């Protein structure tokens, strides 16, 4: 059977793929957000569990990514207007957005976990697909109130109209709580701190050392990922910081102003960083929402 077969499997018993599995397949019904893997007997199985027992694990990771890419095309086609902020979602669309973000979060987490299990290599295309999925997940959560505050929210000055003189500064929210992340601000000549983004510095500002700014953002994101795993870390605060910092990084690397596709400019290190940050956010949120990474019943 073709590994991309998306027919609904026949009902199965308790098999969970803990023994060698023949001919696994992807299950994606019409109208379903995302997909899941199933064993030959039809039991749902996670990608890392499947990689651990399948005879051809090298085929599974690329197949997972292609199916995730297809799922994104379908989802943005169905929900593009509300994902793009064109209007508020109606109650049915709110349910669809919640289902979409949960499915995308699970699928990104499964990919990262499967790479770890298989000692696989994350290439640029993988980072771009996972990055786009993460961006869509954030956009799905935003209109239904499931995004927390960005770092430094409520502490910055309100921007005013007109050209502002100053310089960009990546400010750590709380050095004693490194999992709270960092955020770009513009320090003005009159002493104000205005909210900024990496994309603004790269595309709408003059006199900026762009590569240095991107490298500083990378370092801060890596530090936040590491801090999120500390025993004393506040997982909710870490998830909020990771969501904002990765969203800011991804927005700065969009293929165009009207595109949700991510362009990492052939940097495999950035691809690995995107996958790691996306997974760290999901793991933090799963600490207080364990069903986030659970397979469909």
Secondary structure, DSSP 8 states (H G I E B T S, - for coil): --TT--S------S--S-S-BSS-EEE--TT-SS-EEE-TTS-EE-HHHHHHHBTTHHHHHHHHHHHHHHHHHHHHHHHHHHHTTSS---HHHHHHHHHHHHHHHHHHHHHHHHHHHHT----HHHHHHHHHHHHHHHHHHHTTT-----TTTTSSB---SS---EEEEEEES-TTSGGG-EEEEEEETTS-EEE--HHHHHHS-SS--HHHHHHHHHHHHHHHHHHHTSTT--HHHHHHHHHHHHHHHHHHTBSSTT---B--TT-HHHHHHHHHHHHHHHHHHHTT-GGGG----
